[in-house]
């Protein structure tokens, strides 16, 4: 039985969406096990407990690219999966997402963070 990399993706997370787009665009969705996590659920608690023992601080997306090896950061996860599969890390769809909606979401997040600091 061969090992399949595992990715842990959080629902409605723009960073997790980057990994999901990469998997589909690279044609790797059948070669990687995806564990979707809905925040606040029993599954969320179980996944966090599992990842905590390997990562310390849990963040999404996370991945287990090889047995016993865990990592975080969407760009690092995409880079590792792309390298292991011998495919490009960025196709046109992922590039469009990163340069468009993702960039806009990050700008809104930054502005929201600044507004919260001003109100405190």
C-alpha positions in Angstrom: 0.0 0.0 0.0 1.6 3.3 -1.1 1.4 6.5 0.8 -0.8 9.3 -0.5 0.0 12.8 0.7 -2.7 14.4 2.9 -3.8 18.0 2.8 -5.9 19.6 5.5 -8.0 22.5 4.1 -10.3 24.8 6.1 -13.7 25.7 4.6 -13.9 29.3 3.4 -10.2 29.9 3.8 -8.5 31.8 1.0 -5.2 30.1 1.6 -6.8 26.7 1.5 -8.5 27.7 -1.7 -5.0 28.3 -3.3 -4.1 24.6 -2.5 -7.4 23.3 -3.8 -7.1 25.3 -7.1 -3.5 23.9 -7.5 -4.7 20.3 -6.9 -7.4 20.6 -9.5 -5.4 22.5 -12.1 -2.4 20.1 -11.7 -4.7 17.1 -11.9 -3.5 15.8 -8.6 -6.8 15.6 -6.7 -6.9 11.8 -7.1 -3.3 11.4 -5.9 -3.7 13.4 -2.7 -6.1 12.8 0.2 -8.0 16.0 1.1 -9.4 16.5 4.5 -11.9 19.4 4.5 -12.3 20.9 8.0 -15.3 23.0 9.0 -14.4 25.3 11.9 -16.0 24.5 15.3 -16.9 20.9 14.4 -15.9 17.7 16.1 -13.8 17.0 13.0 -12.1 20.3 13.4 -11.1 19.4 17.0 -9.9 16.0 16.0 -7.8 17.3 13.1 -6.3 20.1 15.3 -5.4 17.6 17.9 -3.7 15.4 15.3 -1.8 18.3 13.8 -0.9 19.9 17.1 1.3 16.9 18.0 3.3 17.4 14.8 3.2 21.1 14.2 2.9 22.7 17.6 0.8 25.6 16.3 -2.0 24.5 13.9 -2.8 26.6 10.8 -4.5 25.9 7.6 -3.7 24.7 5.1 -1.5 22.0 6.4 -0.1 18.9 4.8 1.6 15.6 5.4 3.5 15.3 2.1 5.4 12.2 3.3 4.9 9.7 6.2 5.5 11.5 9.5 6.4 14.9 7.8 4.1 17.8 8.3 4.1 21.3 7.0 2.0 24.5 6.8 1.9 27.6 4.6 -0.1 27.4 1.3 2.9 28.4 -0.9 5.1 25.8 0.8 2.5 23.1 0.5 1.9 23.8 -3.2 5.6 24.0 -3.9 6.2 20.7 -2.2 3.3 18.9 -3.9 4.3 20.3 -7.3 8.0 19.3 -6.8 7.1 15.8 -5.7 4.7 15.3 -8.7 7.0 17.0 -11.2 4.4 19.6 -12.2 4.5 23.4 -12.3 3.5 25.1 -9.0 1.5 27.8 -10.8 -0.9 27.4 -13.7 -3.0 30.1 -15.2 -6.0 29.5 -13.0 -4.0 29.7 -9.8 -2.2 32.7 -11.0 -5.5 34.5 -11.8 -6.8 33.6 -8.3 -3.6 34.8 -6.5 -3.4 38.0 -8.6 -7.1 38.8 -8.4 -9.5 37.7 -5.6 -6.8 36.4 -3.2 -4.9 39.7 -3.4 -8.2 41.6 -2.8 -9.1 39.5 0.2 -5.6 40.1 1.7 -6.0 43.9 1.2 -9.4 43.8 2.9 -8.0 41.8 5.7 -5.2 44.2 6.2 -7.6 47.2 6.2 -9.9 45.4 8.6 -7.0 44.7 11.0 -5.9 48.4 10.9 -9.5 49.5 11.6 -9.7 47.2 14.6 -6.4 48.6 16.0 -7.7 52.1 15.6 -10.9 51.2 17.6 -9.0 49.5 20.4 
